[in-house]
Amino acid sequence: MKEKFDAIVVGAGPAGNAAAYTLAKAGLSVLQIERGEYPGSKNVQGAILYSDALEKMIPDFREDAPLERHVIEQRQWVLSKDSYVGAHYRSDAFNHEPYNRYTIIRAQFDKWFSSKVREAGALVICETTVDHLIMDGEQVVGVQCDREHGDVYADVVILADGVNSVLARKAGFHGEIEAANVALAVKEILFMPEETIQERFNIGEEEGVVIEMIGSITDGMMGTGFLYTNKESLTIGVGCMLSDFKTSPNRTSPYAMLEQMKRHPSIAPLIAGGEMKEYCAHLIPEGGYRAVPKVAGNGWMIAGDSGGFVNAVHREGSNLAMTTGRVAAETYIEARAAGKPMTEATLRAYPEKLKNSFVMKDLHKYRDMPQIFHHNKQFFTTYPDLVNDAARTMLTVDGVDKKTKEKAVMSSFRKARGLPGMFGDAFKFWRAVR
Amino acid sequence: MSTATFPIVNVEEKLFQNRYRVDHGRPHIQIKDARICQSQCENKACTFVCPASCYKAEGNGAVTLITDGCLECGSCRIICTEHENVAWEYPRGGHGVLFKFG
């Protein structure tokens, strides 16, 4: 007998879980297939959870979701080799419930989310890799798994199989990912007593700090570093465009970059004594608006990282994943209720809905950013050094008058970039973020 | 621009903290044609970009691959654009890296 479901969801990350949860809640028969030992065991993220996208599905998630700390302070650091210039935003408004964002540990969070999916009535199968989509002519009608009798069928297949987007690529729905459209990030989790974290970051129990960094730590590449406070651990990581790693003149390895970052004099004291318990690597789709492939076709939709739904500027991904997963599910639910066939013409409603949501609006806003930053590495090299030098010059008391210091600072900027260069950079920056 | 002197890092020490279920005898990634790495690829970017250092440059110009420590990121496949010499699949269900924290 052919096993057939209303919907098959491939992957149990935020996108897949959101899709499977929404479908199961609507009373449909859902099969969700995950290749990891348990949901979360293949998934990597910084990680910050933005409440809003989850709240839309599970309003009372705070009651039992494994959350680390709610974030009350965001720090942006611009680093040189031995210093940083920072902008910090801390507000008591972030200390009032309901909290807006939390640090989380993904393996635990995904396991929890998956338990909600099961409770909602979906059949979740782990330790199973989907090898191929099953086609009937142009129509996706099911999936082929790497176990005996591994062919299963459904009305619609939602591909939430992560950044490598293996299934859609094999099916020819889109081509290979370009190295310039993904960042390779590595990170470590460092354990230490929660009191130590609270003292070092000037926070109370349950309160958290996020530090985002650019500058010398990425060795001239387009990339960022981060340091997040969990309950009893810190997550520290760095990521750069894969194309930059590939052409790195110093042949810099991502782990060497991370190790160097951990030794930075501004970072080392914060992480000192931390016990490293895991080292991860992951790709992040950062091509933005122009890199989003076709995400709906005959019998299939793509959600989450697999569709390139990441807002790199704001470090948002999991909320886009949850939203796209939910919207894909809703598209199917509505089409089915209307008795429509699951053709591309029907499922095109999915990208249309995304166009009207924050997902594509935000990606569209920053559509020029990846290209501009790719071709203007000075934002990651020259400027961080200049800004740090300027701060040091102005803050060093050495008998030189302030006017002379100011001139020296201005001349260092002019020498490095030239006046037209600086105006050009300001314009490019404005274009990238407008 | 300040160029950092990068420390020598033993990535094996990092990987040692991770949990794996290795699918013995069935590597999920393979070099399609070893001769291409040896004779046609100058850069051999996989040997320093792979975050688990699965690819090693040998003295004779060859590149060897051991996937036991693989973090399943996909970088090696994507950077091998000139030669497309990496056959890349996910491990069989339940195998490969098993993140405790992710």
Interface residues (C-beta under 8 A of the other chain):
Chain A: R35 G36 E37 G40 S41 K42 N43 V44 Q45 A47 S80 K81 I105 R106 A107 Q108 D110 C126 E127 T128 T129 C145 D146 R147 V163 N164 V166 E176 I177 E178 A179 V182 L184 V186 E188 I189 S216 D219 G220 S233 L242 F245 K246 T247 S248 N250 R251 T252 S253 P254 Y255 A256 M257 E259 Q260 R263 M276 K277 E278 Y279 C280 A281 H282 L283 T381 T382 D385
Chain B: M1 S2 T3 A4 F6 P7 I8 V9 V11 K14 L15 Q17 N18 R21 N43 A45 F48 V49 P51 A52 S53 L71 E72 C73 G74 S75 R77 I78 I79 T81 E89 Y90 P91 R92 G93 G94 G96 V97 L98 F99 K100 F101 G102
